[in-house]
Amino acid sequence: MSKRVSKLVDWRNGLPAYINRDDLPEIKEVQYDSREVTSGDLFVCIKGMQFDGHDFIDDAIARGASVLIVEDTSDLDLDGIKVPLIVVENTRSILADVSAAHEGYPGKEMTIIGITGTDGKSTTAYLTTAALEGCGIKVGLLSTIETRIAGEIFSVSKRLTTQESPVVQKFLRKMADAGCEYAVIEATSHGLSLNRLDNCFFDVSVFTNLSKDHLDFHGSFENYRLAKSKLFSTLETSRKKSKFPTAILNMDDKHWKYFSDSTKANVITYGIENSEADIFADDIVQWSDGSTFMLSTDTEIIEASVPLPGIFNVSNATAALTIGVLLDMDIENLTSALAKCHGVPGRMEKISGAPFEVIVDYAHTPEAMRLVLNTLRSVVENRIIVVFGCAGERSLDRRKGLGEVVSELADFSFITEEDPRSEDSNAIIAEIADIMMHQGSVENDDFLRIQNREEAIQSALETAEAGDLILIAGKGHEQSIERFDGSYEWDDRKIARQKISEIFQ
């Protein structure tokens, strides 16, 4: 689908600093990775965490790029570039603009639901999708686990918190063309701050909870919170599409008022602790595989259930039901669909075959680890054995918090690698071990260090006895591990199944 560049770029945010010619050609596709460029494509140079698109201009031109958009000209020979060149202040913002325009602004054709928070985003997105589909509606899902369009599942090819804007907009276009009425988007702080979700035109923005995380990227908690608030402050962009754009906020979290103050949109609250919330869940009964609860709205009280263990999943389910209530869905259809919802990949996922319980979970923040371990404690007869680590190139506070929580709540643990990236995994393990010993844990009696994650999982399986439970934490659904020399195929669930088969069958 060829479109003229001049028709794609919205210059209302500021005129370009430089254009080397007026006759801008039509372009076929919008690219930010030079390796994907083919003849007639637009190449937008963005600065990433590890690479800078400006360093690959020659490669993009050699592959057939017909137009370049850049923001850094310090190392460019402007006169030597023979293809049309546009210089702007912020290429990430422009990338989002041209991507949405190139796809015909698909976000304007559906009701767009964005879900953000430190924990619970993916689960809430899954539950919301299941609840809406249970009402007979075509729904699209864009999450960090997978993308789903009207029931068809697409795997996520790259380990990004949120895909870059060209990918987001292409999937939204596919959703709209497939007849989806709603699109549910997991909105990460990275995706929001890096303009990846610009021009999605959110109608409903949901806040789950907030705690310290990703400070390595954002620099401070206030910057992290500010990035999240973008999902709510931009609700006004949907005013022409949606009569009442709405923020749905978790009133149990102390930060809810901050996000309420961040938007001019309508606000609805939900909660499982604060009875002043507009939608409130109480009379909660938990069991090993899920919970039942009573959901109170402004018009009725209805029994609901969620087939996922943990009080935190009652909160996630309440958020999903609040979305459905806002959208005027039949409450009985919503609760019925929620009760039948399948588990979320890598979230409290049970691995069968061992003479004790084995669970894989994505818990990789101190708060998530605490919630999971507290939930498991209520259903475990004997010991909780945890296999965990902490990712490299991430906030040191996360390592400290994880070590403290596991030391406090686990009976035994194996500290191992978890995406060390450019850092020495043994050094990360040593940091966590020091924290645990400072908390009173004793090496060999309370924990072991095993650098190789596969060996750590095997040792945990060989150590556990009937009545114990093994929690393999930190990676969940992820299918790769990031080491200093590259990305390697990895899946905790597959490794656990393989080792269980070798040991017990």
Residue pairs with C-beta under 8 A, 6 or more apart in sequence:
1 28
1 102
2 26
2 27
2 28
2 40
3 26
3 27
3 101
3 102
4 24
4 25
4 26
4 27
5 24
5 25
5 26
5 27
5 42
5 67
5 84
5 86
5 98
6 24
7 101
8 27
8 30
8 42
8 97
8 98
8 101
8 102
9 16
9 69
9 86
9 94
9 97
9 98
9 101
10 97
10 101
13 93
13 97
14 88
14 89
16 86
16 87
16 88
17 87
17 88
17 89
18 73
18 78
18 85
18 86
18 87
19 84
19 85
19 86
19 87
20 78
20 81
20 84
20 85
21 84
23 84
24 67
24 84
24 86
25 40
25 66
25 67
25 84
26 40
27 40
27 41
27 42
27 66
27 67
27 102
28 38
28 39
28 40
28 41
29 38
29 40
29 41
29 42
29 102
29 166
30 41
30 42
30 44
30 95
30 98
30 99
30 102
30 166
31 37
31 41
31 42
31 43
31 44
31 60
31 65
31 166
32 43
32 44
32 45
32 46
32 53
32 95
32 164
32 166
33 53
34 43
34 53
34 56
34 57
34 59
34 60
34 63
34 65
35 59
35 63
37 43
37 59
37 60
37 63
37 64
37 65
38 63
38 64
39 63
39 64
39 66
40 64
40 66
41 63
41 64
41 65
41 66
42 65
42 66
42 67
42 68
42 69
42 98
43 53
43 57
43 60
43 65
43 67
43 68
43 69
44 53
44 68
44 69
44 91
44 94
44 95
44 98
45 52
45 53
45 54
45 56
45 57
45 68
45 69
45 70
45 71
45 72
45 91
46 53
46 91
46 92
46 95
46 164
47 53
47 54
47 71
47 72
47 91
52 72
53 91
54 70
54 72
54 75
54 76
57 68
57 70
57 76
57 81
60 68
61 68
61 81
61 82
61 83
65 83
66 83
66 84
67 83
67 84
67 85
67 86
68 81
68 83
68 84
68 85
68 86
69 85
69 86
69 87
69 88
69 91
69 94
69 95
69 98
70 76
70 85
70 86
70 87
70 88
70 91
71 87
71 88
71 89
71 90
71 91
73 87
78 85
88 94
90 195
92 165
92 194
92 195
93 195
93 198
95 164
95 165
95 166
95 195
96 165
96 195
96 196
96 197
96 198
96 199
97 198
97 199
99 165
99 166
99 168
99 169
99 170
99 199
100 106
100 107
100 165
100 169
100 198
100 199
100 200
102 166
102 169
103 169
103 170
103 172
103 173
104 173
105 199
105 201
106 169
106 172
106 173
106 175
106 176
107 169
107 172
107 183
107 199
107 200
107 201
107 202
108 201
108 241
109 176
110 140
110 172
110 175
110 176
110 180
110 181
110 182
110 183
111 181
111 182
111 183
111 203
111 204
111 242
111 327
112 172
112 182
112 183
112 185
112 200
112 201
112 202
112 203
112 204
112 238
113 128
113 182
113 183
113 184
113 185
113 202
113 203
113 204
113 205
113 206
113 323
114 185
114 187
114 197
114 200
114 202
114 204
114 205
114 206
114 231
115 121
115 124
115 125
115 128
115 184
115 185
115 186
115 187
115 205
115 206
115 208
115 319
116 186
116 187
116 188
116 189
116 192
116 205
116 206
116 207
116 208
116 228
116 231
117 124
117 206
117 207
117 208
117 209
117 210
117 228
117 250
118 208
118 209
118 210
118 211
118 213
118 365
118 367
118 368
119 208
119 209
119 211
119 312
119 365
119 367
119 368
119 371
120 208
120 209
120 312
120 315
120 316
120 319
121 143
121 144
121 186
121 187
121 188
121 208
122 143
122 144
122 145
122 186
122 344
122 347
122 362
123 308
123 313
123 316
123 344
123 347
124 206
124 208
124 316
124 319
124 320
125 141
125 143
125 184
125 185
125 186
126 141
126 143
126 145
126 341
126 344
127 306
127 316
127 317
127 319
127 320
127 338
127 341
128 184
128 319
128 320
128 323
128 324
129 139
129 141
129 148
129 184
130 320
130 337
130 338
130 340
130 341
130 342
131 320
131 321
131 323
131 324
131 329
131 334
131 337
131 338
131 341
132 139
132 182
132 184
132 323
132 324
132 327
132 329
132 337
133 139
133 151
133 337
134 333
134 334
134 336
134 337
134 338
134 340
135 324
135 329
135 330
135 333
135 334
135 337
136 333
137 181
137 182
137 329
138 150
138 178
138 179
138 180
138 181
138 182
139 148
139 150
139 180
139 181
139 182
139 183
139 184
140 147
140 148
140 149
140 150
140 171
140 172
140 174
140 175
140 178
140 180
140 182
140 183
140 184
141 147
141 148
141 149
141 183
141 184
142 163
142 168
142 171
142 172
142 183
142 184
142 185
142 186
143 156
143 184
143 185
143 186
144 156
144 160
144 161
144 162
144 186
144 188
145 156
145 344
145 345
145 346
145 477
146 153
146 154
146 155
146 156
146 345
147 153
147 154
147 155
147 156
147 171
148 154
149 171
149 174
149 175
149 178
149 180
150 175
150 178
150 179
150 180
154 171
156 163
159 478
159 480
159 482
159 487
160 190
161 188
161 189
161 190
161 191
162 168
162 186
162 187
162 188
162 190
162 191
162 192
162 194
162 196
162 197
163 171
163 191
163 196
164 196
165 195
165 196
165 197
165 198
165 199
168 185
168 196
168 197
168 200
169 199
172 183
172 200
175 183
182 327
185 197
185 200
185 202
187 197
187 202
187 205
187 231
189 214
189 217
189 218
189 224
189 227
189 228
190 196
190 214
190 217
190 227
191 197
192 227
192 228
192 230
192 231
193 218
193 227
193 230
197 231
201 237
201 238
201 241
202 231
202 234
202 235
202 237
202 238
202 245
203 235
203 238
203 241
203 242
203 245
203 246
204 245
204 246
204 247
204 248
204 323
204 326
204 327
205 231
205 232
205 235
205 245
205 246
205 247
205 248
205 263
205 265
206 247
206 248
206 249
206 319
206 322
206 323
207 228
207 231
207 232
207 247
207 248
207 249
207 250
207 253
207 255
207 256
207 259
208 250
208 253
208 315
208 316
208 319
209 250
209 252
209 253
209 255
209 315
209 367
210 225
210 228
210 253
210 255
211 365
211 366
211 367
212 221
212 224
212 395
212 397
212 401
213 224
213 365
213 395
213 398
214 224
214 394
214 395
215 221
215 224
215 395
215 397
216 393
216 394
216 395
218 224
218 227
225 255
225 258
228 259
229 258
229 259
229 262
232 247
232 259
232 262
232 263
232 265
233 262
233 263
235 245
235 246
235 247
235 263
235 264
235 265
236 245
236 263
236 264
236 265
238 245
239 245
244 265
244 266
245 265
245 266
246 265
246 266
246 267
246 268
246 326
247 259
247 260
247 263
247 265
247 266
247 267
247 268
248 267
248 268
248 269
248 270
248 319
248 322
248 323
248 326
249 256
249 259
249 260
249 267
249 268
249 269
249 270
250 256
250 269
250 270
250 271
250 315
250 319
251 269
251 270
251 271
251 274
251 276
251 277
252 271
252 272
252 273
252 274
252 277
252 315
256 269
260 267
268 278
268 279
268 322
268 326
269 276
269 277
269 278
269 279
270 277
270 278
270 279
270 280
270 281
270 318
270 319
270 322
271 277
271 279
271 280
271 281
271 315
271 318
272 280
272 281
272 282
272 284
272 293
272 311
272 314
272 315
272 318
274 280
275 282
278 297
278 298
278 322
279 295
279 296
279 297
279 318
279 321
279 322
279 325
280 295
280 296
280 318
281 293
281 294
281 295
281 296
281 304
281 314
281 315
281 317
281 318
282 293
282 294
282 296
283 293
283 294
284 291
284 292
284 293
284 311
284 314
285 291
285 292
285 293
286 309
286 310
286 311
286 314
286 375
286 378
287 309
287 379
288 309
288 379
289 307
289 308
289 309
290 305
290 306
290 307
290 308
290 309
290 313
291 305
291 306
291 308
291 309
291 310
291 311
291 313
291 314
291 317
292 303
292 304
292 305
293 303
293 304
293 305
293 306
293 314
293 317
293 318
294 301
294 302
294 303
294 304
295 301
295 302
295 303
295 304
295 318
295 321
295 331
295 335
297 325
297 331
300 331
302 331
302 332
302 335
303 335
304 317
304 321
304 335
304 338
304 339
305 335
305 338
305 339
306 313
306 314
306 316
306 317
306 338
306 339
306 341
307 339
307 340
307 341
307 342
307 343
308 316
308 317
308 341
308 343
308 344
308 347
308 348
309 348
309 375
309 379
310 348
310 371
310 372
310 375
311 371
311 375
312 371
312 375
313 348
317 338
320 338
321 331
321 334
321 335
321 338
324 331
324 334
325 331
325 334
343 349
344 477
345 476
345 477
346 360
346 361
346 362
346 475
346 476
346 477
346 478
346 492
346 493
347 361
347 362
347 476
347 477
348 359
348 361
348 372
348 375
349 359
349 360
349 361
349 476
349 493
350 357
350 358
350 359
351 358
351 359
351 360
351 493
351 496
351 497
351 500
352 358
352 500
353 497
353 500
353 501
353 504
353 505
354 461
354 464
354 470
354 500
354 503
354 504
355 466
355 504
356 464
356 465
356 466
356 467
356 468
356 469
356 470
357 380
357 468
357 469
357 470
358 461
358 469
358 470
358 472
358 496
358 500
359 376
359 469
359 470
359 471
359 472
360 472
360 473
360 475
360 476
360 492
360 493
360 496
361 372
361 471
361 472
361 473
361 476
362 368
362 473
362 474
362 475
362 476
362 477
362 478
363 369
363 371
363 372
363 471
363 473
363 474
363 476
364 390
364 391
364 398
364 402
364 418
364 473
364 474
364 475
364 476
365 398
365 401
365 402
366 398
366 401
366 402
366 404
366 405
367 401
369 388
369 401
369 402
369 405
369 406
369 409
369 473
370 405
370 409
372 471
372 473
373 384
373 386
373 405
373 406
373 409
373 410
373 471
374 409
376 384
376 469
376 471
377 384
377 409
379 469
380 467
380 468
380 469
381 467
381 468
382 411
382 465
382 466
382 467
382 468
382 469
383 411
383 412
383 464
383 465
383 467
383 468
383 469
384 409
384 410
384 411
384 412
384 468
384 469
384 471
385 410
385 411
385 412
385 413
385 414
385 460
385 463
385 464
385 468
385 469
385 470
385 471
386 406
386 410
386 412
386 413
386 414
386 470
386 471
386 473
387 413
387 414
387 416
387 453
387 456
387 457
387 460
387 470
387 471
387 472
387 473
388 402
388 406
388 413
388 414
388 415
388 416
388 418
388 471
388 472
388 473
388 474
389 415
389 416
389 417
389 418
389 425
389 428
389 429
389 432
389 453
389 474
390 398
390 399
390 402
390 418
390 428
390 432
390 474
391 398
391 418
391 419
391 420
391 421
391 474
391 482
392 419
392 420
392 421
392 422
392 423
392 425
392 428
392 482
393 421
393 422
393 423
396 431
399 428
399 431
399 432
399 435
400 435
402 432
403 431
403 432
403 433
403 434
403 435
403 436
403 439
404 435
404 436
404 439
406 413
406 436
406 447
407 435
407 436
407 439
407 440
407 441
407 446
407 447
408 439
410 471
412 446
412 447
412 463
413 436
413 446
413 447
413 448
414 447
414 448
414 449
414 450
414 456
414 457
414 459
414 460
415 429
415 432
415 433
415 436
415 447
415 448
415 449
415 450
415 456
416 429
416 449
416 450
416 451
416 452
416 453
416 455
416 456
417 425
417 428
417 429
417 451
417 452
417 453
417 481
417 483
418 453
418 474
418 475
418 481
419 475
419 481
419 482
419 483
420 428
420 482
420 483
420 484
421 482
421 483
421 484
422 484
423 484
425 451
425 483
426 449
426 451
429 449
429 451
430 449
433 443
433 447
433 449
436 446
436 447
437 443
441 447
443 449
448 459
450 456
450 459
453 481
453 490
453 492
453 495
454 495
454 499
457 472
457 492
457 495
457 496
457 499
458 499
458 503
460 470
460 472
461 470
461 496
461 499
461 500
461 503
462 503
464 470
472 492
472 496
475 481
475 490
475 492
476 492
478 490
478 491
478 492
479 489
479 490
479 491
480 487
480 488
480 489
480 490
481 487
481 488
481 490
